[in-house]
Amino acid sequence: MSSLFKEFSDTYAEFKRQFPKHPLVEELRSRISRGKFPSDEWLRSRTKVMRDLMAPVWGRSQSTESQSPSDYSDVA
């Protein structure tokens, strides 16, 4: 469980650095500060949300634009 919490903590620190005024920062901080250790599912879901916000779909698609058309030959 500590590795999940470390992954969440590292992601949270990066998210907070990139988006210091995002409402999710306050929500996560208040949730953790209640003193109740979050479940694995909660840690996974919030880590995913932060990662998705830091690397939105339209930002990730730029890497696929650099591929040549032949790279898609097996896609039907």
N, C-alpha and C positions, 0 to 999 in steps of 0.2 A: 504494500500500500504506500510505503514511503516514496517509491519511485513515481507513482501516479501523482502524489502530492508535489514532488519535486518538479515534475513535468508541468503541472499546473502553475506552480510558483514561478518557474522560469518564463512560461508563456505570459503569465499575468504581468510580470515585471516588464517584459518587452511591449506588451499591449499598453500598459500604463505609460511607458515612455513615448510611444507613438501617438496615443490618444488620451492625454491627461484629463480632458474634460468630458470624456464619453460617459454617459449614464451607467454603462456596465461596470466601470471602474468602481463607482460608489456602491452599486448593488453587490458586487463580489466582496468588496472590503467589509461591508456591513454583515454579510452572510458569514464570513470567516470570523469576524470579531465577536460573534455571539458565543463563541467558545465550544460549540458542538462541531466535532470533526465531520466533514462532509463524506457522503458515500462515494464509492468508486464510480458509480454511474453519474453522479453529480459532477465529480471532477472531470470525467471524460467528456461529458456534454459541454461543460463550460470551456474546457480547453479547446474543443472543436469550434465552438462559437467564436472565441477570440482569434483562433488561427484563420477561420474563414473571413473574419472582418479585416485581418491584417493582410490577407492575400485573396482579394475578391476574385470571382470567376473571370471577370473581364480582364484582370491583370494576369491571370494564369494563362489565358488563351494566347497571349502575345508569344509565348514560347512555342506554341504549335504553328504559328504563322511562319516561322523560320524554316519549317520542314518543307522539303520539296514534294511535289504532287506524287512522285513515285513512292514516297513513304506511306501513302494512303492506299496503295494498290490492293492490299488485302482487305480493305474495309468495304463492305457491300452496303 
